[in-house]
Amino acid sequence: MEDPASGPKLVLVFSGKRKSGKDYVTDLIQERLGSDVCCILRLSGPLKQQYAQEHGLDLDQLLGPGVYKEQYRADMIRWGETRRRQDPGFFCRLATRAARQPVWVVSDARRLSDLQWFWSEFPGQTQSVRVQCSEKTRKQRGWSFSPGVDDAESECGLDSGVEFDWLITNDADAPSLEEQLQPILKLAEEAASSSSSSSSSSCH
């Protein structure tokens, strides 16, 4: 368990389908709060780093949006599931070990075990956020169904059985993201201000 004095004041755990706009939304939150207050944690980062090391692959290309990553995606998912079965918190611990800001934004939770780890480690600070949009919108953003990816637990693990604290609809005809994110940003600002009096550690 993390020491409450040095741990985060708020952990926003985001999930959503491919091309739902999770990264756009989480980047927007960090932009509004500032990187000294808010850090973005990607669980897929340490997964890809570990996978690249074990398979002798180009990490930079695996982290990018191109074809290189897509040709390894299905195998990387299978490999990640095996590691998680052995140790459900493995990638969560790797992703959070260097975080020092008061507000953590986890941009890519994909399984119930991801959420459960944060609920267990930071029970008072964790809030779950689901980014959703229509299939039509996802297709307009370049999504198409990929067997072994879109029907895997990494895409479907949080489709049901979770009561999210917040739902963000990222469609053109939905209320603006600014409007939908306002209460979350307010919560984050309050968490950050509560930490400023008790912590003066610098953030990287």
N, C-alpha and C positions, 0 to 999 in steps of 0.2 A: 504494500500500500504506500502511495506517495505521501510524503510529509506535507500536511496541509499548509504549513507556512511557506513552503517553496513551490507548491503545486499551482495549477491554474485556478483562476477564479470562475471561469466559465469555459465549458467545452461544448462546442456546437458540432454535432456529428451529422454530416450530410450524406444522403444517399439519393439515388435516382438512376434511371435507365441510361444507356449509352445515348448520347446526343440530346439529353434532356437539358443540358446547359449547367450542370453542377459546377464546373470550373469557372464559368462566366459569373455565376452568382457568388461563389466563394471569393473570387478575385475582387468583385465589387465590394463585398463586405470589408476585405482587407484594405482596399483603397479608401473607403470611408473612415475606417478606424485608425489607419496608419500601421506600418510594420513594426513600430516600437511597442504597440499595444496588442497587435493581433498577428499570429503566425498561422500559415496554412500548412497542415500536415497531410501528406498523401501516403496512404498505406501502400499504394502500388509502387512507390519509390523504392523502399527497401526490398520489396518483393522482386522488382526488376533488377536491382543491384545484385542481390543474392543469386538470382537466376542467371544473370550474365556471367557472374564469377564462376558458377558451377558448370556452365555450358560453353565458356570461352566466346561470348558474344559481345557486340559493340553496345555498351550501356547507353551512350548518347542517342543512338538510333532507336533503342528500345524505349527510351523516355520520350521520343518525338512522336509526331502524329502520322508518320509515313507508312509505306508498304512493308518496310522491314519489320516493324512491330507486329503488324497484322499477320504475317506468316508464322510468327511464333506464338500468337495470342492463345490459341486453343491448348497447346502443350504447356504454356506457362500457367494457364488456369489449372490444369491437372496437377502440375508440379506444386503450385501454391496450395491446392486442397490437401495434398499429402502432408505438406509441412504443417498446415493448420490442424490436421487430425492429430498429429504428434504433439503439437503445442499451440492451442487456439490463440494465445496472446503473442505469439512470436513476432509477427509483423507490426502489431500495435506498439510493442515495447521498443522496437527498432525506430519506428517513426517518431516516437515522443521523447526519446532520450535526450535530445539536445534542445528541446523547446523550453524557453524561459519567459515568454510573454504571458501576461495575465489571461488573455483570451486565445484559446486554441480553436481553430476551425479545421476539422477533419473533413476533407473534401470528397472522399470516395469510400465510405463504408459500404460493403457489399453483402455481408452475411450477418445473421443474428449473433454469431460469436463475436464479431467486431463490436457491435453495440453492447453486448453483455460484458465485454472486457472493460469498456469505458464506464458502464454503469457500476461495475464492481470496484474499479480503481478510484473513480471520482463520482460517487453516488449523488452528492449534493450539487455538483457543478454541471453534470452532463444533460444536454438537451438534444433531442433528435429532430432532424429537419429533413423532410422529403421534398425533392424537386421533381415536379411532374409536368408533362406536356403531352399533347396528343401524338398518336403515331404519325399523323399527317405532318405535323411540325418536325418530328424527328427525321422523317424522310426528306423533307425540304432542307434539312441540315446535313444530309448525306448518309443517313442511316439506311441500311438494308439488313434483313434478317440473315444471320450467319449461324448455321448449325454448329453445335459444340461451344458456341459463345453465348448467343442470346437465349438459349434454353438451358444454360448451365447455372449452377447455384450462384456464381459470381454476378449474374444478371437478375436472377429470380429469387434470391435468398431473402429479400426484404419486401417482396410483393404483397405478402399477407402476414397476419399474425402480430403486427407491430402497430401500436397506437402512437403515432408520431406526435411530438409536442407542437410542431409547426409544419404546415403544408404550403409550399410555394408553387404556384402555377406559372410556368414559363412559356406561355402561348401569346401570340400577338394580340388576341382579343381579350386577354386577362387584364386585371388591374396592373398598373405599372410595377416593375420590380421594386422601384424606390418606395412605393406605397406599401407593398407587401412586406418589405424588409424593415420598415420603420420600427415596429415593436421589438424585433430581434436586435437591431442596432442600439436601441434604447437600453435593452437588457445588457448588452455588451459594454456600453459606455458606463453604466452603473457599476458593473463588475470591475472594470478597469479603474474607475475612480476609487472604489473601495480598496483596491490593492495598492494604490499609489502612496497611501499613508503608511502601509505596513511593509512595503518593499521598495528598495531603491536600486535593485540589481539591474545592470544594463542588459539590453536585449539585442540579440544578433539575428 
